[in-house]
Amino acid sequence: MIKRPITDYVTWFKYGVTGESSQGNDIEGFRPGVRLGIFGFDPAGSAEAHPPGRDVVITTPRLFMPYGSGIGPHDEIEVFGVRYKVEGEPKPWKHPKHGPMGDEVNLRRADG
């Protein structure tokens, strides 16, 4: 396997069970943040949407991180002080000769 350098760090907020209510039901929410190393951040671009009565800027960056990151489609990630929602499942990528290379994680943020 080819070793890639960690170039930066992000904070991962995993969505899941965070406690139990007085009635014994699970309480779901975001767990405390965990620092993760990444290979790279692609800021991508942004687009403007104009639903009635609003102007929205949608940003869709990508993260490249070590294979098997464990990130899920309901999680959130903070990159350089900005918090994004994970968009869909991470995409693992493997090299045909060298094996697992990393995960590509699509992010999304809508402001407005």
A tleap script that builds the chain and sets N, CA, C and O, in Angstrom:
source leaprc.protein.ff14SB
mol = sequence {
  NMET ILE LYS ARG PRO ILE THR ASP TYR VAL
  THR TRP PHE LYS TYR GLY VAL THR GLY GLU
  SER SER GLN GLY ASN ASP ILE GLU GLY PHE
  ARG PRO GLY VAL ARG LEU GLY ILE PHE GLY
  PHE ASP PRO ALA GLY SER ALA GLU ALA HIE
  PRO PRO GLY ARG ASP VAL VAL ILE THR THR
  PRO ARG LEU PHE MET PRO TYR GLY SER GLY
  ILE GLY PRO HIE ASP GLU ILE GLU VAL PHE
  GLY VAL ARG TYR LYS VAL GLU GLY GLU PRO
  LYS PRO TRP LYS HIE PRO LYS HIE GLY PRO
  MET GLY ASP GLU VAL ASN LEU ARG ARG ALA
  ASP CGLY
}
set mol.1.N position { 0.846 -1.185 0.000 }
set mol.1.CA position { 0.000 0.000 0.000 }
set mol.1.C position { 0.890 1.246 0.000 }
set mol.1.O position { 1.904 1.295 0.696 }
set mol.2.N position { 0.507 2.229 -0.771 }
set mol.2.CA position { 1.239 3.491 -0.838 }
set mol.2.C position { 0.831 4.347 0.355 }
set mol.2.O position { -0.356 4.508 0.640 }
set mol.3.N position { 1.811 4.885 1.038 }
set mol.3.CA position { 1.557 5.729 2.210 }
set mol.3.C position { 1.423 7.177 1.769 }
set mol.3.O position { 2.333 7.730 1.152 }
set mol.4.N position { 0.291 7.789 2.083 }
set mol.4.CA position { 0.062 9.198 1.748 }
set mol.4.C position { 0.223 10.026 3.018 }
set mol.4.O position { -0.119 9.573 4.110 }
set mol.5.N position { 0.742 11.237 2.871 }
set mol.5.CA position { 0.902 12.080 4.059 }
set mol.5.C position { -0.417 12.752 4.462 }
set mol.5.O position { -1.227 13.127 3.614 }
set mol.6.N position { -0.603 12.889 5.752 }
set mol.6.CA position { -1.723 13.678 6.283 }
set mol.6.C position { -1.328 15.137 6.103 }
set mol.6.O position { -0.268 15.556 6.568 }
set mol.7.N position { -2.171 15.911 5.434 }
set mol.7.CA position { -1.825 17.303 5.148 }
set mol.7.C position { -2.526 18.295 6.064 }
set mol.7.O position { -2.084 19.436 6.204 }
set mol.8.N position { -3.622 17.863 6.690 }
set mol.8.CA position { -4.378 18.761 7.563 }
set mol.8.C position { -5.308 17.944 8.439 }
set mol.8.O position { -5.355 16.717 8.350 }
set mol.9.N position { -6.045 18.643 9.286 }
set mol.9.CA position { -6.972 17.974 10.204 }
set mol.9.C position { -8.342 18.631 10.149 }
set mol.9.O position { -8.462 19.837 9.929 }
set mol.10.N position { -9.376 17.813 10.356 }
set mol.10.CA position { -10.763 18.275 10.410 }
set mol.10.C position { -11.375 17.734 11.698 }
set mol.10.O position { -10.777 16.895 12.372 }
set mol.11.N position { -12.569 18.218 12.035 }
set mol.11.CA position { -13.285 17.699 13.197 }
set mol.11.C position { -14.545 17.001 12.710 }
set mol.11.O position { -15.357 17.586 11.993 }
set mol.12.N position { -14.699 15.736 13.111 }
set mol.12.CA position { -15.809 14.884 12.685 }
set mol.12.C position { -16.836 14.808 13.805 }
set mol.12.O position { -16.499 14.481 14.943 }
set mol.13.N position { -18.088 15.111 13.481 }
set mol.13.CA position { -19.199 15.013 14.423 }
set mol.13.C position { -20.106 13.879 13.953 }
set mol.13.O position { -20.898 14.052 13.027 }
set mol.14.N position { -19.986 12.723 14.593 }
set mol.14.CA position { -20.768 11.548 14.211 }
set mol.14.C position { -22.176 11.667 14.763 }
set mol.14.O position { -22.370 12.036 15.921 }
set mol.15.N position { -23.167 11.351 13.921 }
set mol.15.CA position { -24.560 11.373 14.340 }
set mol.15.C position { -24.926 9.991 14.857 }
set mol.15.O position { -24.619 8.978 14.228 }
set mol.16.N position { -25.582 9.960 16.005 }
set mol.16.CA position { -26.000 8.676 16.563 }
set mol.16.C position { -26.645 8.868 17.917 }
set mol.16.O position { -27.050 9.972 18.280 }
set mol.17.N position { -26.735 7.787 18.651 }
set mol.17.CA position { -27.344 7.819 19.978 }
set mol.17.C position { -26.391 8.531 20.933 }
set mol.17.O position { -25.223 8.164 21.059 }
set mol.18.N position { -26.915 9.557 21.605 }
set mol.18.CA position { -26.093 10.335 22.538 }
set mol.18.C position { -26.559 10.191 23.982 }
set mol.18.O position { -25.907 10.693 24.898 }
set mol.19.N position { -27.672 9.514 24.187 }
set mol.19.CA position { -28.180 9.350 25.551 }
set mol.19.C position { -29.505 8.614 25.549 }
set mol.19.O position { -29.929 8.032 24.551 }
set mol.20.N position { -30.140 8.665 26.707 }
set mol.20.CA position { -31.423 7.992 26.885 }
set mol.20.C position { -32.371 8.920 27.620 }
set mol.20.O position { -31.987 9.579 28.586 }
set mol.21.N position { -33.613 8.970 27.156 }
set mol.21.CA position { -34.616 9.823 27.803 }
set mol.21.C position { -35.093 9.174 29.094 }
set mol.21.O position { -34.784 8.015 29.369 }
set mol.22.N position { -35.854 9.934 29.888 }
set mol.22.CA position { -36.384 9.401 31.150 }
set mol.22.C position { -37.367 8.256 30.903 }
set mol.22.O position { -37.654 7.481 31.815 }
set mol.23.N position { -37.888 8.142 29.668 }
set mol.23.CA position { -38.787 7.045 29.320 }
set mol.23.C position { -38.026 5.843 28.748 }
set mol.23.O position { -38.639 4.848 28.362 }
set mol.24.N position { -36.712 5.933 28.694 }
set mol.24.CA position { -35.901 4.824 28.196 }
set mol.24.C position { -35.689 4.819 26.695 }
set mol.24.O position { -35.165 3.848 26.149 }
set mol.25.N position { -36.087 5.892 26.016 }
set mol.25.CA position { -35.895 5.984 24.565 }
set mol.25.C position { -34.529 6.582 24.239 }
set mol.25.O position { -33.994 7.404 24.982 }
set mol.26.N position { -33.988 6.149 23.114 }
set mol.26.CA position { -32.713 6.702 22.670 }
set mol.26.C position { -32.879 8.167 22.291 }
set mol.26.O position { -33.886 8.557 21.701 }
set mol.27.N position { -31.884 8.967 22.634 }
set mol.27.CA position { -31.810 10.362 22.205 }
set mol.27.C position { -30.705 10.420 21.160 }
set mol.27.O position { -29.567 10.026 21.419 }
set mol.28.N position { -31.051 10.913 19.982 }
set mol.28.CA position { -30.070 11.000 18.907 }
set mol.28.C position { -29.592 12.430 18.724 }
set mol.28.O position { -30.324 13.387 18.979 }
set mol.29.N position { -28.368 12.554 18.284 }
set mol.29.CA position { -27.780 13.859 18.035 }
set mol.29.C position { -26.334 13.676 17.616 }
set mol.29.O position { -25.907 12.570 17.285 }
set mol.30.N position { -25.591 14.757 17.632 }
set mol.30.CA position { -24.191 14.701 17.242 }
set mol.30.C position { -23.322 14.472 18.468 }
set mol.30.O position { -23.468 15.144 19.488 }
set mol.31.N position { -22.429 13.525 18.349 }
set mol.31.CA position { -21.482 13.227 19.427 }
set mol.31.C position { -20.398 14.305 19.436 }
set mol.31.O position { -20.268 15.061 18.472 }
set mol.32.N position { -19.624 14.380 20.511 }
set mol.32.CA position { -18.528 15.360 20.543 }
set mol.32.C position { -17.572 15.144 19.366 }
set mol.32.O position { -17.396 14.023 18.888 }
set mol.33.N position { -16.968 16.227 18.917 }
set mol.33.CA position { -16.084 16.174 17.761 }
set mol.33.C position { -14.829 15.363 17.998 }
set mol.33.O position { -14.289 15.322 19.104 }
set mol.34.N position { -14.371 14.709 16.920 }
set mol.34.CA position { -13.148 13.912 16.929 }
set mol.34.C position { -12.243 14.447 15.822 }
set mol.34.O position { -12.700 14.679 14.703 }
set mol.35.N position { -10.982 14.640 16.127 }
set mol.35.CA position { -10.017 15.162 15.154 }
set mol.35.C position { -9.572 14.036 14.218 }
set mol.35.O position { -9.166 12.966 14.672 }
set mol.36.N position { -9.653 14.287 12.911 }
set mol.36.CA position { -9.234 13.313 11.901 }
set mol.36.C position { -8.243 13.945 10.936 }
set mol.36.O position { -8.388 15.107 10.557 }
set mol.37.N position { -7.242 13.178 10.543 }
set mol.37.CA position { -6.303 13.634 9.530 }
set mol.37.C position { -6.870 13.431 8.139 }
set mol.37.O position { -7.590 12.464 7.891 }
set mol.38.N position { -6.548 14.340 7.233 }
set mol.38.CA position { -7.009 14.232 5.845 }
set mol.38.C position { -5.824 14.333 4.896 }
set mol.38.O position { -4.771 14.869 5.242 }
set mol.39.N position { -6.023 13.800 3.680 }
set mol.39.CA position { -5.018 13.926 2.629 }
set mol.39.C position { -5.166 15.249 1.897 }
set mol.39.O position { -4.180 15.832 1.447 }
set mol.40.N position { -6.406 15.722 1.780 }
set mol.40.CA position { -6.625 16.960 1.051 }
set mol.40.C position { -8.060 17.429 1.129 }
set mol.40.O position { -8.967 16.671 1.473 }
set mol.41.N position { -8.247 18.706 0.797 }
set mol.41.CA position { -9.561 19.345 0.792 }
set mol.41.C position { -9.719 20.052 -0.539 }
set mol.41.O position { -8.897 20.893 -0.902 }
set mol.42.N position { -10.774 19.717 -1.269 }
set mol.42.CA position { -11.092 20.373 -2.535 }
set mol.42.C position { -12.261 21.310 -2.274 }
set mol.42.O position { -13.384 20.843 -2.086 }
set mol.43.N position { -12.029 22.632 -2.258 }
set mol.43.CA position { -13.114 23.556 -1.933 }
set mol.43.C position { -14.222 23.572 -2.978 }
set mol.43.O position { -15.312 24.081 -2.721 }
set mol.44.N position { -13.947 23.014 -4.161 }
set mol.44.CA position { -14.928 22.939 -5.252 }
set mol.44.C position { -15.492 24.318 -5.542 }
set mol.44.O position { -14.763 25.309 -5.530 }
set mol.45.N position { -16.759 24.377 -5.796 }
set mol.45.CA position { -17.366 25.658 -6.125 }
set mol.45.C position { -18.619 25.872 -5.323 }
set mol.45.O position { -18.942 25.116 -4.407 }
set mol.46.N position { -19.314 26.920 -5.691 }
set mol.46.CA position { -20.586 27.194 -5.032 }
set mol.46.C position { -21.571 27.630 -6.103 }
set mol.46.O position { -21.189 28.082 -7.182 }
set mol.47.N position { -22.831 27.484 -5.781 }
set mol.47.CA position { -23.896 27.872 -6.705 }
set mol.47.C position { -24.950 28.631 -5.930 }
set mol.47.O position { -25.114 28.442 -4.725 }
set mol.48.N position { -25.655 29.484 -6.630 }
set mol.48.CA position { -26.745 30.220 -5.994 }
set mol.48.C position { -28.070 29.617 -6.424 }
set mol.48.O position { -28.305 29.359 -7.604 }
set mol.49.N position { -28.926 29.400 -5.442 }
set mol.49.CA position { -30.289 28.940 -5.714 }
set mol.49.C position { -31.229 30.065 -5.301 }
set mol.49.O position { -30.919 30.839 -4.395 }
set mol.50.N position { -32.358 30.152 -5.955 }
set mol.50.CA position { -33.295 31.239 -5.673 }
set mol.50.C position { -34.703 30.704 -5.423 }
set mol.50.O position { -35.620 30.972 -6.199 }
set mol.51.N position { -34.873 29.941 -4.329 }
set mol.51.CA position { -36.241 29.534 -4.009 }
set mol.51.C position { -37.049 30.772 -3.623 }
set mol.51.O position { -36.466 31.788 -3.245 }
set mol.52.N position { -38.369 30.708 -3.711 }
set mol.52.CA position { -39.191 31.887 -3.400 }
set mol.52.C position { -38.849 32.498 -2.036 }
set mol.52.O position { -38.876 31.822 -1.007 }
set mol.53.N position { -38.528 33.790 -2.059 }
set mol.53.CA position { -38.266 34.516 -0.820 }
set mol.53.C position { -36.886 34.331 -0.225 }
set mol.53.O position { -36.626 34.833 0.868 }
set mol.54.N position { -35.986 33.624 -0.909 }
set mol.54.CA position { -34.651 33.377 -0.358 }
set mol.54.C position { -33.599 33.440 -1.450 }
set mol.54.O position { -33.877 33.180 -2.620 }
set mol.55.N position { -32.404 33.783 -1.052 }
set mol.55.CA position { -31.223 33.640 -1.894 }
set mol.55.C position { -30.290 32.711 -1.143 }
set mol.55.O position { -29.859 33.031 -0.035 }
set mol.56.N position { -29.976 31.579 -1.721 }
set mol.56.CA position { -29.187 30.559 -1.045 }
set mol.56.C position { -27.898 30.309 -1.819 }
set mol.56.O position { -27.915 30.172 -3.042 }
set mol.57.N position { -26.782 30.251 -1.097 }
set mol.57.CA position { -25.507 29.869 -1.693 }
set mol.57.C position { -25.196 28.459 -1.203 }
set mol.57.O position { -25.124 28.209 0.001 }
set mol.58.N position { -25.015 27.545 -2.150 }
set mol.58.CA position { -24.735 26.149 -1.823 }
set mol.58.C position { -23.288 25.858 -2.185 }
set mol.58.O position { -22.866 26.069 -3.322 }
set mol.59.N position { -22.532 25.373 -1.207 }
set mol.59.CA position { -21.125 25.034 -1.390 }
set mol.59.C position { -20.985 23.521 -1.288 }
set mol.59.O position { -21.569 22.900 -0.401 }
set mol.60.N position { -20.204 22.919 -2.204 }
set mol.60.CA position { -20.084 21.459 -2.245 }
set mol.60.C position { -18.619 21.011 -2.341 }
set mol.60.O position { -18.188 20.539 -3.393 }
set mol.61.N position { -17.859 21.153 -1.262 }
set mol.61.CA position { -16.465 20.711 -1.282 }
set mol.61.C position { -16.341 19.189 -1.102 }
set mol.61.O position { -17.325 18.498 -0.836 }
set mol.62.N position { -15.107 18.690 -1.255 }
set mol.62.CA position { -14.815 17.268 -1.047 }
set mol.62.C position { -13.595 17.125 -0.151 }
set mol.62.O position { -12.688 17.957 -0.161 }
set mol.63.N position { -13.602 16.044 0.626 }
set mol.63.CA position { -12.455 15.672 1.454 }
set mol.63.C position { -11.863 14.383 0.917 }
set mol.63.O position { -12.582 13.515 0.422 }
set mol.64.N position { -10.557 14.263 1.018 }
set mol.64.CA position { -9.864 13.026 0.692 }
set mol.64.C position { -9.158 12.593 1.968 }
set mol.64.O position { -8.332 13.325 2.513 }
set mol.65.N position { -9.491 11.395 2.437 }
set mol.65.CA position { -8.977 10.963 3.732 }
set mol.65.C position { -8.592 9.497 3.719 }
set mol.65.O position { -8.857 8.796 2.742 }
set mol.66.N position { -7.970 9.022 4.793 }
set mol.66.CA position { -7.565 7.620 4.831 }
set mol.66.C position { -8.746 6.665 4.631 }
set mol.66.O position { -9.877 6.946 5.028 }
set mol.67.N position { -8.446 5.550 4.015 }
set mol.67.CA position { -9.429 4.510 3.715 }
set mol.67.C position { -10.074 3.987 5.002 }
set mol.67.O position { -9.404 3.807 6.019 }
set mol.68.N position { -11.388 3.748 4.936 }
set mol.68.CA position { -12.101 3.199 6.091 }
set mol.68.C position { -12.323 4.215 7.187 }
set mol.68.O position { -12.240 3.882 8.369 }
set mol.69.N position { -12.602 5.448 6.813 }
set mol.69.CA position { -12.731 6.545 7.783 }
set mol.69.C position { -13.884 6.355 8.760 }
set mol.69.O position { -13.834 6.878 9.873 }
set mol.70.N position { -14.927 5.613 8.365 }
set mol.70.CA position { -16.073 5.408 9.248 }
set mol.70.C position { -17.107 6.513 9.191 }
set mol.70.O position { -18.097 6.468 9.920 }
set mol.71.N position { -16.900 7.498 8.344 }
set mol.71.CA position { -17.841 8.613 8.239 }
set mol.71.C position { -19.132 8.126 7.596 }
set mol.71.O position { -19.111 7.335 6.652 }
set mol.72.N position { -20.268 8.613 8.127 }
set mol.72.CA position { -21.571 8.208 7.621 }
set mol.72.C position { -22.326 9.354 6.977 }
set mol.72.O position { -21.925 10.511 7.108 }
set mol.73.N position { -23.428 9.046 6.276 }
set mol.73.CA position { -24.164 10.058 5.520 }
set mol.73.C position { -24.927 11.072 6.371 }
set mol.73.O position { -25.421 12.064 5.835 }
set mol.74.N position { -25.035 10.852 7.675 }
set mol.74.CA position { -25.750 11.803 8.536 }
set mol.74.C position { -24.796 12.638 9.384 }
set mol.74.O position { -25.234 13.478 10.172 }
set mol.75.N position { -23.498 12.410 9.226 }
set mol.75.CA position { -22.493 13.086 10.038 }
set mol.75.C position { -22.233 14.505 9.534 }
set mol.75.O position { -22.685 14.893 8.457 }
set mol.76.N position { -21.498 15.262 10.336 }
set mol.76.CA position { -21.059 16.602 9.939 }
set mol.76.C position { -19.560 16.709 10.180 }
set mol.76.O position { -19.011 16.048 11.061 }
set mol.77.N position { -18.906 17.555 9.382 }
set mol.77.CA position { -17.463 17.733 9.481 }
set mol.77.C position { -17.140 19.218 9.446 }
set mol.77.O position { -17.656 19.964 8.614 }
set mol.78.N position { -16.279 19.629 10.363 }
set mol.78.CA position { -15.815 21.016 10.393 }
set mol.78.C position { -14.453 21.086 9.721 }
set mol.78.O position { -13.513 20.391 10.110 }
set mol.79.N position { -14.362 21.939 8.702 }
set mol.79.CA position { -13.127 22.119 7.944 }
set mol.79.C position { -12.749 23.592 8.004 }
set mol.79.O position { -13.512 24.446 7.553 }
set mol.80.N position { -11.594 23.895 8.549 }
set mol.80.CA position { -11.096 25.272 8.638 }
set mol.80.C position { -12.137 26.204 9.256 }
set mol.80.O position { -12.327 27.328 8.790 }
set mol.81.N position { -12.809 25.734 10.305 }
set mol.81.CA position { -13.760 26.558 11.040 }
set mol.81.C position { -15.163 26.616 10.462 }
set mol.81.O position { -16.018 27.313 11.008 }
set mol.82.N position { -15.424 25.900 9.366 }
set mol.82.CA position { -16.749 25.891 8.741 }
set mol.82.C position { -17.322 24.478 8.844 }
set mol.82.O position { -16.649 23.501 8.514 }
set mol.83.N position { -18.572 24.380 9.304 }
set mol.83.CA position { -19.198 23.067 9.488 }
set mol.83.C position { -20.067 22.722 8.277 }
set mol.83.O position { -20.885 23.525 7.828 }
set mol.84.N position { -19.867 21.503 7.761 }
set mol.84.CA position { -20.574 21.002 6.582 }
set mol.84.C position { -21.322 19.718 6.919 }
set mol.84.O position { -20.940 18.997 7.840 }
set mol.85.N position { -22.376 19.437 6.181 }
set mol.85.CA position { -23.075 18.160 6.261 }
set mol.85.C position { -22.414 17.197 5.279 }
set mol.85.O position { -21.992 17.595 4.194 }
set mol.86.N position { -22.330 15.921 5.674 }
set mol.86.CA position { -21.849 14.899 4.749 }
set mol.86.C position { -22.972 14.607 3.765 }
set mol.86.O position { -24.123 14.423 4.162 }
set mol.87.N position { -22.640 14.564 2.496 }
set mol.87.CA position { -23.617 14.341 1.432 }
set mol.87.C position { -23.439 12.919 0.893 }
set mol.87.O position { -22.490 12.650 0.157 }
set mol.88.N position { -24.340 12.018 1.253 }
set mol.88.CA position { -24.270 10.633 0.778 }
set mol.88.C position { -23.205 9.825 1.504 }
set mol.88.O position { -22.631 10.270 2.498 }
set mol.89.N position { -22.957 8.634 0.987 }
set mol.89.CA position { -21.951 7.733 1.565 }
set mol.89.C position { -20.557 8.111 1.059 }
set mol.89.O position { -20.409 8.514 -0.095 }
set mol.90.N position { -19.534 7.985 1.908 }
set mol.90.CA position { -18.169 8.183 1.425 }
set mol.90.C position { -17.857 7.170 0.318 }
set mol.90.O position { -18.380 6.055 0.316 }
set mol.91.N position { -17.004 7.572 -0.615 }
set mol.91.CA position { -16.633 6.696 -1.725 }
set mol.91.C position { -15.219 6.173 -1.489 }
set mol.91.O position { -14.253 6.926 -1.612 }
set mol.92.N position { -15.090 4.888 -1.152 }
set mol.92.CA position { -13.750 4.324 -0.980 }
set mol.92.C position { -13.108 4.096 -2.351 }
set mol.92.O position { -13.780 3.688 -3.298 }
set mol.93.N position { -11.832 4.356 -2.447 }
set mol.93.CA position { -11.147 4.089 -3.710 }
set mol.93.C position { -9.928 3.227 -3.469 }
set mol.93.O position { -9.175 3.409 -2.512 }
set mol.94.N position { -9.763 2.263 -4.394 }
set mol.94.CA position { -8.671 1.300 -4.310 }
set mol.94.C position { -7.873 1.327 -5.609 }
set mol.94.O position { -8.429 1.463 -6.699 }
set mol.95.N position { -6.576 1.196 -5.467 }
set mol.95.CA position { -5.698 1.071 -6.624 }
set mol.95.C position { -5.654 -0.412 -6.995 }
set mol.95.O position { -5.573 -1.258 -6.104 }
set mol.96.N position { -5.705 -0.751 -8.292 }
set mol.96.CA position { -5.729 -2.159 -8.674 }
set mol.96.C position { -4.514 -2.957 -8.198 }
set mol.96.O position { -4.622 -4.155 -7.935 }
set mol.97.N position { -3.370 -2.304 -8.088 }
set mol.97.CA position { -2.153 -3.010 -7.662 }
set mol.97.C position { -1.785 -2.748 -6.209 }
set mol.97.O position { -1.198 -3.610 -5.554 }
set mol.98.N position { -2.120 -1.574 -5.700 }
set mol.98.CA position { -1.643 -1.175 -4.376 }
set mol.98.C position { -2.703 -1.250 -3.282 }
set mol.98.O position { -2.406 -0.984 -2.118 }
set mol.99.N position { -3.933 -1.608 -3.641 }
set mol.99.CA position { -4.982 -1.784 -2.636 }
set mol.99.C position { -5.644 -0.488 -2.198 }
set mol.99.O position { -5.667 0.488 -2.947 }
set mol.100.N position { -6.191 -0.480 -0.964 }
set mol.100.CA position { -6.941 0.683 -0.469 }
set mol.100.C position { -6.101 1.961 -0.472 }
set mol.100.O position { -4.964 1.975 -0.001 }
set mol.101.N position { -6.683 3.024 -1.010 }
set mol.101.CA position { -5.971 4.293 -1.092 }
set mol.101.C position { -6.594 5.383 -0.227 }
set mol.101.O position { -5.869 6.185 0.364 }
set mol.102.N position { -7.917 5.429 -0.140 }
set mol.102.CA position { -8.541 6.475 0.654 }
set mol.102.C position { -10.038 6.530 0.455 }
set mol.102.O position { -10.607 5.762 -0.321 }
set mol.103.N position { -10.664 7.444 1.161 }
set mol.103.CA position { -12.094 7.709 1.041 }
set mol.103.C position { -12.285 9.125 0.510 }
set mol.103.O position { -11.584 10.053 0.913 }
set mol.104.N position { -13.242 9.275 -0.398 }
set mol.104.CA position { -13.648 10.595 -0.873 }
set mol.104.C position { -14.990 10.901 -0.220 }
set mol.104.O position { -15.934 10.120 -0.331 }
set mol.105.N position { -15.070 12.040 0.460 }
set mol.105.CA position { -16.281 12.413 1.193 }
set mol.105.C position { -16.824 13.715 0.613 }
set mol.105.O position { -16.139 14.738 0.618 }
set mol.106.N position { -18.056 13.669 0.115 }
set mol.106.CA position { -18.713 14.868 -0.404 }
set mol.106.C position { -19.380 15.615 0.741 }
set mol.106.O position { -20.039 15.016 1.591 }
set mol.107.N position { -19.200 16.924 0.751 }
set mol.107.CA position { -19.770 17.775 1.793 }
set mol.107.C position { -20.722 18.781 1.164 }
set mol.107.O position { -20.697 19.008 -0.046 }
set mol.108.N position { -21.558 19.378 2.000 }
set mol.108.CA position { -22.524 20.373 1.502 }
set mol.108.C position { -22.843 21.368 2.610 }
set mol.108.O position { -22.970 21.014 3.782 }
set mol.109.N position { -22.968 22.621 2.198 }
set mol.109.CA position { -23.386 23.681 3.115 }
set mol.109.C position { -24.265 24.645 2.332 }
set mol.109.O position { -23.913 25.077 1.234 }
set mol.110.N position { -25.412 24.976 2.913 }
set mol.110.CA position { -26.322 25.933 2.289 }
set mol.110.C position { -26.479 27.123 3.220 }
set mol.110.O position { -26.886 26.966 4.371 }
set mol.111.N position { -26.162 28.300 2.732 }
set mol.111.CA position { -26.289 29.535 3.511 }
set mol.111.C position { -27.329 30.433 2.867 }
set mol.111.O position { -27.316 30.663 1.657 }
set mol.112.N position { -28.231 30.937 3.702 }
set mol.112.CA position { -29.187 31.900 3.188 }
set mol.112.C position { -30.615 31.539 3.451 }
set mol.112.O position { -31.520 32.277 3.063 }
savepdb mol mol.pdb
quit
